[in-house]
Amino acid sequence: MKRRSLVASISALVLFPAFAQRADDGDYKTADGLAIYLGVLPAAMLQGHQTHPEERMHGGVPRGRHAYHIVAAVFDAATGKRIEDAMVQARVMPRGFASETRALEPMEIAGTVTYGNYFTMGGADPYRIEISITRSGMATPVAVTFSYRHGPR
């Protein structure tokens, strides 16, 4: 039952990104023919599932109340087709502190591919999250920036 609940929670984010905590300026952006959805989930939602693949994603679920899982779903804006062959990075920039950049690793959940990794995001100040997407044959990466703040809107 726990596995079903976990897969349902992650699948909701993967398939319907609006279920994730929302970015201040929206969880959806388009740029250069790509549509990008952003999700930010507390890592604690994935803790305690040691026997399931979700526990081992990205080197394992970090402990601590400031650990968050950032997920990006990338689509072709014209066709709506999911992009599953990209290299994706996220740069998390808290106001007044050094930024942290990590690859968002491809992950297959519920038969779909999204990109994700864990970041430390403490405090209530707003964050800028820059998502950079590179595909084969692209001269330059596509980049979009989201605003994010913990808690209710």
NUDO-155440 format. One record per residue (C-alpha): x, z, y; residue in three letters. Coordinates in steps of 0.25 Angstrom, whole numbers. Example, Ala and Ser with C-alpha at 12.3 -4.5 7.8 and 13.67 -1.06 7.14 Angstrom:
<sites>
[site [49; 31; -18]; 'Ala']
[site [55; 29; -4]; 'Ser']
</sites>
This chain:
<sites>
[site [0; 0; 0]; 'Met']
[site [11; 3; 10]; 'Lys']
[site [17; -11; 7]; 'Arg']
[site [4; -17; 10]; 'Arg']
[site [3; -10; 23]; 'Ser']
[site [17; -13; 28]; 'Leu']
[site [15; -28; 24]; 'Val']
[site [2; -28; 32]; 'Ala']
[site [8; -22; 44]; 'Ser']
[site [20; -31; 44]; 'Ile']
[site [11; -43; 41]; 'Ser']
[site [2; -40; 52]; 'Ala']
[site [14; -41; 62]; 'Leu']
[site [19; -53; 55]; 'Val']
[site [5; -60; 55]; 'Leu']
[site [-1; -54; 67]; 'Phe']
[site [10; -49; 77]; 'Pro']
[site [-1; -43; 86]; 'Ala']
[site [-1; -31; 76]; 'Phe']
[site [13; -27; 80]; 'Ala']
[site [16; -19; 93]; 'Gln']
[site [14; -28; 104]; 'Arg']
[site [25; -33; 114]; 'Ala']
[site [21; -30; 128]; 'Asp']
[site [20; -45; 132]; 'Asp']
[site [14; -49; 119]; 'Gly']
[site [20; -51; 105]; 'Asp']
[site [19; -66; 106]; 'Tyr']
[site [28; -76; 113]; 'Lys']
[site [31; -91; 112]; 'Thr']
[site [44; -98; 116]; 'Ala']
[site [49; -112; 113]; 'Asp']
[site [39; -115; 102]; 'Gly']
[site [39; -101; 95]; 'Leu']
[site [29; -90; 95]; 'Ala']
[site [35; -76; 93]; 'Ile']
[site [27; -64; 89]; 'Tyr']
[site [33; -50; 91]; 'Leu']
[site [30; -38; 83]; 'Gly']
[site [36; -24; 85]; 'Val']
[site [33; -13; 74]; 'Leu']
[site [39; 1; 72]; 'Pro']
[site [49; 0; 60]; 'Ala']
[site [42; 13; 55]; 'Ala']
[site [30; 4; 50]; 'Met']
[site [40; -2; 40]; 'Leu']
[site [46; 11; 35]; 'Gln']
[site [43; 17; 22]; 'Gly']
[site [42; 4; 14]; 'His']
[site [56; 5; 7]; 'Gln']
[site [51; -3; -5]; 'Thr']
[site [46; -15; 3]; 'His']
[site [54; -26; 10]; 'Pro']
[site [49; -22; 24]; 'Glu']
[site [57; -9; 23]; 'Glu']
[site [70; -18; 21]; 'Arg']
[site [67; -28; 32]; 'Met']
[site [79; -29; 42]; 'His']
[site [87; -19; 35]; 'Gly']
[site [76; -9; 33]; 'Gly']
[site [67; -1; 42]; 'Val']
[site [74; 7; 53]; 'Pro']
[site [70; 22; 54]; 'Arg']
[site [66; 28; 67]; 'Gly']
[site [55; 27; 77]; 'Arg']
[site [61; 17; 86]; 'His']
[site [63; 6; 75]; 'Ala']
[site [54; -6; 77]; 'Tyr']
[site [52; -19; 69]; 'His']
[site [52; -32; 78]; 'Ile']
[site [45; -44; 71]; 'Val']
[site [44; -58; 77]; 'Ala']
[site [35; -69; 71]; 'Ala']
[site [39; -83; 76]; 'Val']
[site [30; -95; 75]; 'Phe']
[site [31; -109; 80]; 'Asp']
[site [22; -109; 92]; 'Ala']
[site [16; -122; 90]; 'Ala']
[site [12; -122; 76]; 'Thr']
[site [11; -107; 73]; 'Gly']
[site [21; -108; 61]; 'Lys']
[site [29; -96; 58]; 'Arg']
[site [44; -98; 61]; 'Ile']
[site [51; -92; 49]; 'Glu']
[site [66; -98; 51]; 'Asp']
[site [70; -92; 64]; 'Ala']
[site [81; -82; 68]; 'Met']
[site [75; -72; 76]; 'Val']
[site [81; -61; 85]; 'Gln']
[site [75; -49; 93]; 'Ala']
[site [82; -43; 105]; 'Arg']
[site [75; -29; 108]; 'Val']
[site [78; -25; 122]; 'Met']
[site [74; -11; 127]; 'Pro']
[site [73; -9; 142]; 'Arg']
[site [87; -3; 146]; 'Gly']
[site [93; -3; 132]; 'Phe']
[site [102; -13; 124]; 'Ala']
[site [94; -23; 117]; 'Ser']
[site [95; -25; 102]; 'Glu']
[site [95; -39; 95]; 'Thr']
[site [92; -41; 80]; 'Arg']
[site [88; -53; 71]; 'Ala']
[site [74; -53; 67]; 'Leu']
[site [74; -55; 53]; 'Glu']
[site [64; -64; 45]; 'Pro']
[site [55; -56; 37]; 'Met']
[site [44; -61; 28]; 'Glu']
[site [31; -53; 27]; 'Ile']
[site [18; -57; 22]; 'Ala']
[site [23; -72; 20]; 'Gly']
[site [27; -73; 35]; 'Thr']
[site [41; -73; 42]; 'Val']
[site [43; -64; 54]; 'Thr']
[site [56; -59; 60]; 'Tyr']
[site [59; -44; 62]; 'Gly']
[site [69; -33; 63]; 'Asn']
[site [70; -18; 68]; 'Tyr']
[site [74; -13; 81]; 'Phe']
[site [75; 0; 88]; 'Thr']
[site [65; 1; 99]; 'Met']
[site [64; 15; 105]; 'Gly']
[site [57; 20; 118]; 'Gly']
[site [45; 15; 125]; 'Ala']
[site [52; 5; 135]; 'Asp']
[site [49; -9; 134]; 'Pro']
[site [57; -19; 125]; 'Tyr']
[site [60; -33; 126]; 'Arg']
[site [61; -40; 113]; 'Ile']
[site [67; -54; 113]; 'Glu']
[site [65; -63; 101]; 'Ile']
[site [74; -74; 99]; 'Ser']
[site [71; -85; 88]; 'Ile']
[site [81; -96; 83]; 'Thr']
[site [77; -107; 74]; 'Arg']
[site [86; -118; 68]; 'Ser']
[site [87; -129; 77]; 'Gly']
[site [84; -121; 90]; 'Met']
[site [94; -122; 101]; 'Ala']
[site [91; -108; 107]; 'Thr']
[site [83; -97; 102]; 'Pro']
[site [69; -94; 106]; 'Val']
[site [67; -81; 113]; 'Ala']
[site [55; -73; 118]; 'Val']
[site [55; -59; 123]; 'Thr']
[site [44; -48; 121]; 'Phe']
[site [41; -35; 128]; 'Ser']
[site [39; -23; 119]; 'Tyr']
[site [35; -9; 121]; 'Arg']
[site [32; 2; 111]; 'His']
[site [18; 8; 110]; 'Gly']
[site [4; 4; 114]; 'Pro']
[site [1; -6; 125]; 'Arg']
</sites>
